[in-house]
Amino acid sequence: MAKHKTEIIFGFHAVESALKNDPANILQLLVEANRHDKRIKSLLHTAESQGIAIETLKKTDLEKRCGSRKTQGVAVLYRGQSAAPQVSLEKLLQKDNVFLLVLDGIQDPHNLGACLRSADAAGVDGVIAPKDRAVGITPVVRKVACGAAESVPFIQVTNLARTLKQMQDAGVWIAGAAGEADALIYQVDLKGKLALVMGAEEKGLRRLTRENCDLLVKLPMAGQVESLNVSVATGICLFEAVRQRLND
């Protein structure tokens, strides 16, 4: 049997999501000793009802365990990787009007967490990312994602260019976001089977990724800055697709 990695998940939304979606893999609930508010009491009640051990710690001790000062007074000791549904890409590609988000080498866990949160809100069926030179699901990602790391399938692949070709063979239209594109995202059809591809911080889409897109799109930039943060741009692009697909 494969061994599971043990990690700390902290922050209210991330802990609530773990308690709701994967209580079997929670080893312990860690709570700041001087917290007695309603939300903490609700978490304590949920943990007790599920037979999860509870430990109270001083604020500084909890922060030390989590490696962060932004714990919001609560954390869980968690066994396993992402609790998101384990769905294969092959199965996702069989879905009518599948809606995918591809992240080409995001390295900042805050950006990945924010992208997952937007993906969940937009109803994305799955997020695809390379295994190498990209961040995976970490405690910081879970906290920023506010539960989306446990709800949105996150699939890491060995060869992203080959995966994009696999998507195209399944009838998925690949739209990559790039500042040098001619078309604005508001001018292209984002209905049907779709994968939106977003580039990494600073460098954007890699050459092979760009070449395997069916088209490139951009956001209109009216000010002095050349580009938006990738998580902000991802949210805008996803919800333009949502707007179009709602009217389909």
Residue pairs with C-beta under 8 A, 6 or more apart in sequence:
4 25
4 79
4 80
4 81
5 79
5 80
5 81
6 27
6 77
6 78
6 79
7 77
7 78
7 138
7 139
8 30
8 65
8 66
8 67
8 75
8 76
8 77
8 78
8 139
9 15
9 18
9 75
9 76
9 78
9 139
9 142
9 143
10 66
10 68
10 70
10 71
10 72
10 74
10 75
10 76
10 139
10 143
11 70
11 71
11 72
11 74
11 75
11 142
11 143
11 146
12 39
12 43
12 72
12 74
13 143
13 146
13 147
14 139
14 142
14 143
14 145
14 146
14 147
14 149
15 29
15 43
15 74
15 75
15 76
16 43
16 147
17 83
17 146
17 147
17 149
17 150
17 151
18 25
18 26
18 76
18 78
18 83
18 142
18 150
19 26
19 29
19 43
19 46
19 47
19 50
19 52
19 76
21 83
21 147
21 150
21 151
22 78
22 80
22 83
22 150
23 50
23 52
25 78
25 79
25 80
25 83
26 47
26 50
26 52
26 76
26 77
26 78
26 79
27 52
27 53
27 76
27 77
27 78
27 79
28 52
28 53
28 54
28 55
28 76
28 77
29 43
29 44
29 47
29 52
29 53
29 54
29 55
29 74
29 75
29 76
30 54
30 55
30 56
30 57
30 62
30 65
30 74
30 75
30 76
30 77
31 40
31 43
31 44
31 54
31 55
31 56
31 57
31 62
31 73
31 74
32 56
32 57
32 58
32 59
32 62
32 71
32 73
32 74
33 56
33 57
33 58
33 59
34 59
35 73
35 74
40 73
40 74
43 74
44 54
47 54
48 54
52 76
57 65
59 73
62 71
62 73
62 75
63 69
63 71
65 75
66 75
66 139
67 139
68 139
68 140
68 143
70 143
81 137
82 137
82 149
82 150
82 154
83 149
83 150
84 149
84 150
84 151
84 152
84 153
84 154
85 151
85 153
86 153
87 126
87 153
87 155
88 155
89 126
89 128
89 155
89 157
89 163
89 166
92 98
92 100
92 125
92 126
92 153
93 166
93 167
93 170
93 172
94 170
95 125
96 193
97 191
97 192
97 193
97 194
97 245
98 125
98 126
98 172
98 193
98 194
99 122
99 123
99 124
99 125
99 194
99 241
99 245
100 124
100 125
100 126
100 127
100 128
100 167
100 172
100 194
100 195
100 196
101 115
101 119
101 124
101 126
101 127
101 128
101 195
101 196
101 198
101 234
101 238
102 127
102 128
102 129
102 160
102 164
102 174
102 195
102 196
102 197
102 198
103 112
103 115
103 127
103 128
103 129
103 134
103 197
103 198
103 200
103 230
103 234
104 129
104 130
104 160
104 197
104 198
104 199
104 200
104 205
104 206
104 209
105 129
105 130
105 133
105 134
105 199
105 200
105 203
105 206
106 112
106 115
106 129
106 134
106 135
106 198
106 200
106 201
106 230
107 133
107 134
107 135
107 200
107 201
108 135
108 201
109 135
109 138
109 140
109 141
109 144
110 140
110 144
110 231
111 201
111 229
111 230
111 231
112 129
112 135
112 141
112 144
112 145
113 140
113 141
113 142
113 143
113 144
113 145
113 146
113 148
113 149
114 144
114 145
114 231
114 232
114 234
114 235
115 127
115 198
115 230
115 231
115 234
115 235
116 127
116 141
116 145
116 148
116 149
116 152
116 154
117 144
117 145
117 146
117 148
118 231
118 234
118 235
118 238
118 239
119 127
119 148
119 152
119 234
119 238
120 145
120 147
120 148
120 151
120 152
121 148
122 235
122 238
122 239
122 241
122 242
123 242
124 152
124 238
125 153
126 152
126 153
126 154
126 155
127 152
127 153
127 154
127 155
128 155
128 156
128 157
128 160
128 163
128 195
129 136
129 154
129 155
129 156
129 157
129 160
130 156
130 157
130 158
130 159
130 160
131 156
131 157
131 158
132 158
134 156
134 200
135 141
136 154
136 156
137 149
137 154
141 149
142 149
142 150
157 163
160 206
160 208
160 209
161 208
161 209
161 211
161 212
164 174
164 195
164 197
164 209
164 212
164 213
165 212
167 174
167 195
168 174
168 212
168 214
170 193
171 193
172 193
172 194
172 195
173 192
173 193
173 194
173 195
173 214
174 195
174 197
174 212
174 213
174 214
174 215
175 185
175 188
175 190
175 194
175 195
175 196
175 197
175 213
175 214
175 215
175 216
175 217
176 196
176 197
176 198
176 199
176 205
176 209
176 210
176 213
176 215
176 216
176 217
177 185
177 196
177 197
177 198
177 199
177 205
177 216
177 217
177 218
177 219
177 233
177 237
178 199
178 204
178 205
178 210
178 216
178 217
178 218
179 204
179 218
179 221
179 226
179 227
180 216
180 218
181 215
181 216
181 217
181 218
182 216
183 215
183 216
183 217
183 218
184 217
184 218
184 219
184 220
185 217
185 218
185 219
185 236
185 237
185 240
186 220
186 240
187 217
188 215
188 217
189 244
190 196
190 240
190 241
190 244
190 245
191 244
191 245
191 248
194 241
196 234
196 237
196 238
196 241
197 205
197 209
197 213
198 230
198 233
198 234
198 237
199 205
199 206
199 209
199 230
200 206
200 230
201 229
201 230
204 227
205 213
210 216
217 237
219 228
219 233
219 236
219 237
221 227
221 228
227 233
228 236
